[in-house]
Amino acid sequence: MTGPPTIALLGGGFSDDPDTLLDDYVLERAGRPRPKVCFLPTASGDAPGYIEAFHTALAPRACEKSHLELFRRTVTDLRSFVLSQDIVYVGGGNTANMLAVWRVHGLDAILREAYEAGVVLCGISAGACCWFESAYSDSFGPPVPLTDGLGLLPGSLCPHYDSEPERRPGYRAAVNARALPGGWAVDDGAAGLFADGRLVDVVTRTPGATLRRVDIGEDGSVEEVAQAARTLGRQRRAPGQPARRQLR
């Protein structure tokens, strides 16, 4: 593997969107004509339908697909398997449960090694929250601070910032109360790319969707700064086709 440690935060993808614009963006980050991409569905309890949706959506794409189940584990050498990938794609579901299962299997340390080796890490919802020190998570019911993330990226993350009414005021209140450190909020339809721990690119498939920096300003109040995002392409939802909601 080559390249800096890279993480992509997704506000959509194969399970949410009627196109694969955000997924294609991630595949391109591997810098290979046919990257190996492994789906981690741990947060959903390794839901069979979620795994099938991943393989179906990426079937037309130029990549080598696999998935890693931990509830029905068949891979003995996790380290060799994960380090052989170009991309590890983490799905949505319950962030707290996922982190606990990863730690029991030692996958947390393996993912850190993969990150440092140049494997592109990415994910949606729980799969985006996990890379930070903390997150605004609904793992326990209504969203609350979760403070035991992997810490590959500093600060906190809030997913579904523009689509779930309780997210924005709740996250801002948690940052204001210092229950969470400042961090990033991800709108549905947007994606952010971090290299060496720094945000280097923001893209969107939905006009107006972006990443937002949420932090305590110099005057002691919460500040929110929307990042400039470049548009990947038009939405391609068929007439009458509803948006699909994501497990988290």
Contacts in CASP RR format, 6 or more apart in sequence:
PFRMAT RR
TARGET T0000
AUTHOR 0000-0000-0000
METHOD contacts of the structure
MODEL  1
MTGPPTIALLGGGFSDDPDTLLDDYVLERAGRPRPKVCFLPTASGDAPGY
IEAFHTALAPRACEKSHLELFRRTVTDLRSFVLSQDIVYVGGGNTANMLA
VWRVHGLDAILREAYEAGVVLCGISAGACCWFESAYSDSFGPPVPLTDGL
GLLPGSLCPHYDSEPERRPGYRAAVNARALPGGWAVDDGAAGLFADGRLV
DVVTRTPGATLRRVDIGEDGSVEEVAQAARTLGRQRRAPGQPARRQLR
1 86 0 8 1.000
1 117 0 8 1.000
1 118 0 8 1.000
1 119 0 8 1.000
2 118 0 8 1.000
3 118 0 8 1.000
4 118 0 8 1.000
4 195 0 8 1.000
4 196 0 8 1.000
5 115 0 8 1.000
5 116 0 8 1.000
5 118 0 8 1.000
5 152 0 8 1.000
5 195 0 8 1.000
5 196 0 8 1.000
5 197 0 8 1.000
6 29 0 8 1.000
6 115 0 8 1.000
6 118 0 8 1.000
6 120 0 8 1.000
6 121 0 8 1.000
6 193 0 8 1.000
6 194 0 8 1.000
6 195 0 8 1.000
7 115 0 8 1.000
7 120 0 8 1.000
7 121 0 8 1.000
7 122 0 8 1.000
7 131 0 8 1.000
7 152 0 8 1.000
7 153 0 8 1.000
7 193 0 8 1.000
7 194 0 8 1.000
7 197 0 8 1.000
8 25 0 8 1.000
8 26 0 8 1.000
8 29 0 8 1.000
8 120 0 8 1.000
8 121 0 8 1.000
8 122 0 8 1.000
8 123 0 8 1.000
8 191 0 8 1.000
8 192 0 8 1.000
8 193 0 8 1.000
8 194 0 8 1.000
9 122 0 8 1.000
9 123 0 8 1.000
9 128 0 8 1.000
9 131 0 8 1.000
9 157 0 8 1.000
9 184 0 8 1.000
9 186 0 8 1.000
9 191 0 8 1.000
9 192 0 8 1.000
9 193 0 8 1.000
9 194 0 8 1.000
9 211 0 8 1.000
10 22 0 8 1.000
10 26 0 8 1.000
10 122 0 8 1.000
10 123 0 8 1.000
10 124 0 8 1.000
10 128 0 8 1.000
10 186 0 8 1.000
10 191 0 8 1.000
10 192 0 8 1.000
11 22 0 8 1.000
11 124 0 8 1.000
11 125 0 8 1.000
11 128 0 8 1.000
11 159 0 8 1.000
11 160 0 8 1.000
11 186 0 8 1.000
11 187 0 8 1.000
11 188 0 8 1.000
11 189 0 8 1.000
11 190 0 8 1.000
11 191 0 8 1.000
11 209 0 8 1.000
12 22 0 8 1.000
12 124 0 8 1.000
12 188 0 8 1.000
12 189 0 8 1.000
12 191 0 8 1.000
12 246 0 8 1.000
13 20 0 8 1.000
13 21 0 8 1.000
13 22 0 8 1.000
13 23 0 8 1.000
13 57 0 8 1.000
13 124 0 8 1.000
14 20 0 8 1.000
14 23 0 8 1.000
14 53 0 8 1.000
14 54 0 8 1.000
14 57 0 8 1.000
14 58 0 8 1.000
15 50 0 8 1.000
15 53 0 8 1.000
15 54 0 8 1.000
15 57 0 8 1.000
15 91 0 8 1.000
15 92 0 8 1.000
15 124 0 8 1.000
15 244 0 8 1.000
15 246 0 8 1.000
15 247 0 8 1.000
16 124 0 8 1.000
16 188 0 8 1.000
16 189 0 8 1.000
16 243 0 8 1.000
16 244 0 8 1.000
16 245 0 8 1.000
16 246 0 8 1.000
17 189 0 8 1.000
17 205 0 8 1.000
17 243 0 8 1.000
17 244 0 8 1.000
18 235 0 8 1.000
18 236 0 8 1.000
18 237 0 8 1.000
18 238 0 8 1.000
18 241 0 8 1.000
18 243 0 8 1.000
18 244 0 8 1.000
19 205 0 8 1.000
19 235 0 8 1.000
19 236 0 8 1.000
19 237 0 8 1.000
20 57 0 8 1.000
20 58 0 8 1.000
20 61 0 8 1.000
21 205 0 8 1.000
21 232 0 8 1.000
21 233 0 8 1.000
22 189 0 8 1.000
22 191 0 8 1.000
22 203 0 8 1.000
22 205 0 8 1.000
22 232 0 8 1.000
23 57 0 8 1.000
23 58 0 8 1.000
23 61 0 8 1.000
24 61 0 8 1.000
24 232 0 8 1.000
25 191 0 8 1.000
25 203 0 8 1.000
25 232 0 8 1.000
26 37 0 8 1.000
26 87 0 8 1.000
26 89 0 8 1.000
26 120 0 8 1.000
26 122 0 8 1.000
26 191 0 8 1.000
27 35 0 8 1.000
27 37 0 8 1.000
27 61 0 8 1.000
27 62 0 8 1.000
27 63 0 8 1.000
27 87 0 8 1.000
29 87 0 8 1.000
29 120 0 8 1.000
29 122 0 8 1.000
29 193 0 8 1.000
30 37 0 8 1.000
30 86 0 8 1.000
30 87 0 8 1.000
30 120 0 8 1.000
31 86 0 8 1.000
32 86 0 8 1.000
33 62 0 8 1.000
34 62 0 8 1.000
34 63 0 8 1.000
34 64 0 8 1.000
35 63 0 8 1.000
35 64 0 8 1.000
35 86 0 8 1.000
35 87 0 8 1.000
36 63 0 8 1.000
36 64 0 8 1.000
36 66 0 8 1.000
36 84 0 8 1.000
36 85 0 8 1.000
36 86 0 8 1.000
36 87 0 8 1.000
37 58 0 8 1.000
37 63 0 8 1.000
37 64 0 8 1.000
37 65 0 8 1.000
37 66 0 8 1.000
37 85 0 8 1.000
37 86 0 8 1.000
37 87 0 8 1.000
37 88 0 8 1.000
37 89 0 8 1.000
38 65 0 8 1.000
38 66 0 8 1.000
38 67 0 8 1.000
38 68 0 8 1.000
38 81 0 8 1.000
38 82 0 8 1.000
38 85 0 8 1.000
38 87 0 8 1.000
38 88 0 8 1.000
38 89 0 8 1.000
39 51 0 8 1.000
39 54 0 8 1.000
39 55 0 8 1.000
39 65 0 8 1.000
39 66 0 8 1.000
39 67 0 8 1.000
39 68 0 8 1.000
39 89 0 8 1.000
39 90 0 8 1.000
39 91 0 8 1.000
40 67 0 8 1.000
40 68 0 8 1.000
40 88 0 8 1.000
40 89 0 8 1.000
40 90 0 8 1.000
40 91 0 8 1.000
40 127 0 8 1.000
41 47 0 8 1.000
41 50 0 8 1.000
41 51 0 8 1.000
41 54 0 8 1.000
41 67 0 8 1.000
41 69 0 8 1.000
41 91 0 8 1.000
42 70 0 8 1.000
42 71 0 8 1.000
42 90 0 8 1.000
42 91 0 8 1.000
42 97 0 8 1.000
42 98 0 8 1.000
42 101 0 8 1.000
42 102 0 8 1.000
43 90 0 8 1.000
43 91 0 8 1.000
43 92 0 8 1.000
43 93 0 8 1.000
43 94 0 8 1.000
43 95 0 8 1.000
43 97 0 8 1.000
43 98 0 8 1.000
43 125 0 8 1.000
43 126 0 8 1.000
43 127 0 8 1.000
43 247 0 8 1.000
43 248 0 8 1.000
44 50 0 8 1.000
44 91 0 8 1.000
44 92 0 8 1.000
44 93 0 8 1.000
44 94 0 8 1.000
44 247 0 8 1.000
45 71 0 8 1.000
45 93 0 8 1.000
45 97 0 8 1.000
46 69 0 8 1.000
46 70 0 8 1.000
46 71 0 8 1.000
46 72 0 8 1.000
47 247 0 8 1.000
50 91 0 8 1.000
50 247 0 8 1.000
51 67 0 8 1.000
51 69 0 8 1.000
54 65 0 8 1.000
54 67 0 8 1.000
54 89 0 8 1.000
55 65 0 8 1.000
55 67 0 8 1.000
58 65 0 8 1.000
59 65 0 8 1.000
63 87 0 8 1.000
66 85 0 8 1.000
68 75 0 8 1.000
68 78 0 8 1.000
68 81 0 8 1.000
68 82 0 8 1.000
70 101 0 8 1.000
70 102 0 8 1.000
70 105 0 8 1.000
70 107 0 8 1.000
71 101 0 8 1.000
73 105 0 8 1.000
75 81 0 8 1.000
78 105 0 8 1.000
78 106 0 8 1.000
78 107 0 8 1.000
78 110 0 8 1.000
79 110 0 8 1.000
79 113 0 8 1.000
82 88 0 8 1.000
82 107 0 8 1.000
82 110 0 8 1.000
82 111 0 8 1.000
82 114 0 8 1.000
82 119 0 8 1.000
83 110 0 8 1.000
83 113 0 8 1.000
83 114 0 8 1.000
83 117 0 8 1.000
83 119 0 8 1.000
85 114 0 8 1.000
85 119 0 8 1.000
86 119 0 8 1.000
86 120 0 8 1.000
87 119 0 8 1.000
87 120 0 8 1.000
87 121 0 8 1.000
87 122 0 8 1.000
88 111 0 8 1.000
88 114 0 8 1.000
88 119 0 8 1.000
88 120 0 8 1.000
88 121 0 8 1.000
88 122 0 8 1.000
89 122 0 8 1.000
89 123 0 8 1.000
90 98 0 8 1.000
90 121 0 8 1.000
90 122 0 8 1.000
90 123 0 8 1.000
90 124 0 8 1.000
90 126 0 8 1.000
90 127 0 8 1.000
90 128 0 8 1.000
90 130 0 8 1.000
91 123 0 8 1.000
91 124 0 8 1.000
91 125 0 8 1.000
91 126 0 8 1.000
91 127 0 8 1.000
91 247 0 8 1.000
92 123 0 8 1.000
92 124 0 8 1.000
92 125 0 8 1.000
92 126 0 8 1.000
92 127 0 8 1.000
92 246 0 8 1.000
92 247 0 8 1.000
92 248 0 8 1.000
93 125 0 8 1.000
93 126 0 8 1.000
93 247 0 8 1.000
93 248 0 8 1.000
94 126 0 8 1.000
94 139 0 8 1.000
94 248 0 8 1.000
95 125 0 8 1.000
95 126 0 8 1.000
95 127 0 8 1.000
95 129 0 8 1.000
95 130 0 8 1.000
95 135 0 8 1.000
95 137 0 8 1.000
95 139 0 8 1.000
95 146 0 8 1.000
95 248 0 8 1.000
96 137 0 8 1.000
96 139 0 8 1.000
96 140 0 8 1.000
96 146 0 8 1.000
96 148 0 8 1.000
97 139 0 8 1.000
98 126 0 8 1.000
98 127 0 8 1.000
98 130 0 8 1.000
99 108 0 8 1.000
99 130 0 8 1.000
99 148 0 8 1.000
99 149 0 8 1.000
99 150 0 8 1.000
101 107 0 8 1.000
102 108 0 8 1.000
102 111 0 8 1.000
108 150 0 8 1.000
111 121 0 8 1.000
111 150 0 8 1.000
111 152 0 8 1.000
112 150 0 8 1.000
112 152 0 8 1.000
114 121 0 8 1.000
115 121 0 8 1.000
115 152 0 8 1.000
121 131 0 8 1.000
121 152 0 8 1.000
122 128 0 8 1.000
124 159 0 8 1.000
124 246 0 8 1.000
124 248 0 8 1.000
125 159 0 8 1.000
125 160 0 8 1.000
125 246 0 8 1.000
125 247 0 8 1.000
125 248 0 8 1.000
126 137 0 8 1.000
126 139 0 8 1.000
126 159 0 8 1.000
126 248 0 8 1.000
128 157 0 8 1.000
128 159 0 8 1.000
128 186 0 8 1.000
129 135 0 8 1.000
129 137 0 8 1.000
129 146 0 8 1.000
129 149 0 8 1.000
129 157 0 8 1.000
129 159 0 8 1.000
130 149 0 8 1.000
130 150 0 8 1.000
131 149 0 8 1.000
131 150 0 8 1.000
131 151 0 8 1.000
131 152 0 8 1.000
131 153 0 8 1.000
131 157 0 8 1.000
132 149 0 8 1.000
132 150 0 8 1.000
132 151 0 8 1.000
132 152 0 8 1.000
132 153 0 8 1.000
132 154 0 8 1.000
132 155 0 8 1.000
132 156 0 8 1.000
132 157 0 8 1.000
132 183 0 8 1.000
133 147 0 8 1.000
133 149 0 8 1.000
133 151 0 8 1.000
133 153 0 8 1.000
133 154 0 8 1.000
133 155 0 8 1.000
133 156 0 8 1.000
133 181 0 8 1.000
134 145 0 8 1.000
134 146 0 8 1.000
134 147 0 8 1.000
134 148 0 8 1.000
134 149 0 8 1.000
134 155 0 8 1.000
134 156 0 8 1.000
134 157 0 8 1.000
134 180 0 8 1.000
134 181 0 8 1.000
135 145 0 8 1.000
135 146 0 8 1.000
135 149 0 8 1.000
135 156 0 8 1.000
135 157 0 8 1.000
135 158 0 8 1.000
135 159 0 8 1.000
135 180 0 8 1.000
136 143 0 8 1.000
136 144 0 8 1.000
136 145 0 8 1.000
136 146 0 8 1.000
136 156 0 8 1.000
136 157 0 8 1.000
136 158 0 8 1.000
136 159 0 8 1.000
136 167 0 8 1.000
136 170 0 8 1.000
136 171 0 8 1.000
136 174 0 8 1.000
136 180 0 8 1.000
137 143 0 8 1.000
137 144 0 8 1.000
137 145 0 8 1.000
137 146 0 8 1.000
138 144 0 8 1.000
138 248 0 8 1.000
139 146 0 8 1.000
142 166 0 8 1.000
143 158 0 8 1.000
143 164 0 8 1.000
143 166 0 8 1.000
143 167 0 8 1.000
143 170 0 8 1.000
143 171 0 8 1.000
144 174 0 8 1.000
145 156 0 8 1.000
145 174 0 8 1.000
145 179 0 8 1.000
145 180 0 8 1.000
147 180 0 8 1.000
152 197 0 8 1.000
153 194 0 8 1.000
153 197 0 8 1.000
154 181 0 8 1.000
154 197 0 8 1.000
155 180 0 8 1.000
155 181 0 8 1.000
155 182 0 8 1.000
155 183 0 8 1.000
156 174 0 8 1.000
156 175 0 8 1.000
156 180 0 8 1.000
156 181 0 8 1.000
156 182 0 8 1.000
156 183 0 8 1.000
156 184 0 8 1.000
157 183 0 8 1.000
157 184 0 8 1.000
157 185 0 8 1.000
157 186 0 8 1.000
158 167 0 8 1.000
158 168 0 8 1.000
158 171 0 8 1.000
158 183 0 8 1.000
158 184 0 8 1.000
158 185 0 8 1.000
158 186 0 8 1.000
158 214 0 8 1.000
159 167 0 8 1.000
159 186 0 8 1.000
159 248 0 8 1.000
160 167 0 8 1.000
160 186 0 8 1.000
160 188 0 8 1.000
160 246 0 8 1.000
160 248 0 8 1.000
161 167 0 8 1.000
161 168 0 8 1.000
161 171 0 8 1.000
161 185 0 8 1.000
161 186 0 8 1.000
161 187 0 8 1.000
161 188 0 8 1.000
161 212 0 8 1.000
162 168 0 8 1.000
162 187 0 8 1.000
162 188 0 8 1.000
162 209 0 8 1.000
163 187 0 8 1.000
163 188 0 8 1.000
167 185 0 8 1.000
168 185 0 8 1.000
171 180 0 8 1.000
171 185 0 8 1.000
171 214 0 8 1.000
172 214 0 8 1.000
172 222 0 8 1.000
172 224 0 8 1.000
174 180 0 8 1.000
175 181 0 8 1.000
175 182 0 8 1.000
175 183 0 8 1.000
175 214 0 8 1.000
175 215 0 8 1.000
175 216 0 8 1.000
175 222 0 8 1.000
176 216 0 8 1.000
176 221 0 8 1.000
176 222 0 8 1.000
182 214 0 8 1.000
182 215 0 8 1.000
182 216 0 8 1.000
183 213 0 8 1.000
183 214 0 8 1.000
183 215 0 8 1.000
184 199 0 8 1.000
184 211 0 8 1.000
184 212 0 8 1.000
184 213 0 8 1.000
184 214 0 8 1.000
185 211 0 8 1.000
185 212 0 8 1.000
185 214 0 8 1.000
185 224 0 8 1.000
186 192 0 8 1.000
186 211 0 8 1.000
187 204 0 8 1.000
187 206 0 8 1.000
187 208 0 8 1.000
187 209 0 8 1.000
187 210 0 8 1.000
187 211 0 8 1.000
187 212 0 8 1.000
188 206 0 8 1.000
188 209 0 8 1.000
189 204 0 8 1.000
189 205 0 8 1.000
189 206 0 8 1.000
189 209 0 8 1.000
190 202 0 8 1.000
190 203 0 8 1.000
190 204 0 8 1.000
190 205 0 8 1.000
190 206 0 8 1.000
190 209 0 8 1.000
190 210 0 8 1.000
190 211 0 8 1.000
190 229 0 8 1.000
191 202 0 8 1.000
191 203 0 8 1.000
191 204 0 8 1.000
192 199 0 8 1.000
192 201 0 8 1.000
192 202 0 8 1.000
192 203 0 8 1.000
192 211 0 8 1.000
193 199 0 8 1.000
193 200 0 8 1.000
193 201 0 8 1.000
193 202 0 8 1.000
193 203 0 8 1.000
194 200 0 8 1.000
199 211 0 8 1.000
199 227 0 8 1.000
201 230 0 8 1.000
202 210 0 8 1.000
202 211 0 8 1.000
202 227 0 8 1.000
202 228 0 8 1.000
202 229 0 8 1.000
202 230 0 8 1.000
203 229 0 8 1.000
203 230 0 8 1.000
203 231 0 8 1.000
203 232 0 8 1.000
204 210 0 8 1.000
204 229 0 8 1.000
204 230 0 8 1.000
204 231 0 8 1.000
204 232 0 8 1.000
205 231 0 8 1.000
205 232 0 8 1.000
205 233 0 8 1.000
205 235 0 8 1.000
206 235 0 8 1.000
207 231 0 8 1.000
208 229 0 8 1.000
209 229 0 8 1.000
210 226 0 8 1.000
210 227 0 8 1.000
210 228 0 8 1.000
210 229 0 8 1.000
211 226 0 8 1.000
211 227 0 8 1.000
211 229 0 8 1.000
212 224 0 8 1.000
212 225 0 8 1.000
212 226 0 8 1.000
212 227 0 8 1.000
213 223 0 8 1.000
213 224 0 8 1.000
213 225 0 8 1.000
213 227 0 8 1.000
214 222 0 8 1.000
214 223 0 8 1.000
214 224 0 8 1.000
215 222 0 8 1.000
215 223 0 8 1.000
216 222 0 8 1.000
216 223 0 8 1.000
217 223 0 8 1.000
237 243 0 8 1.000
END
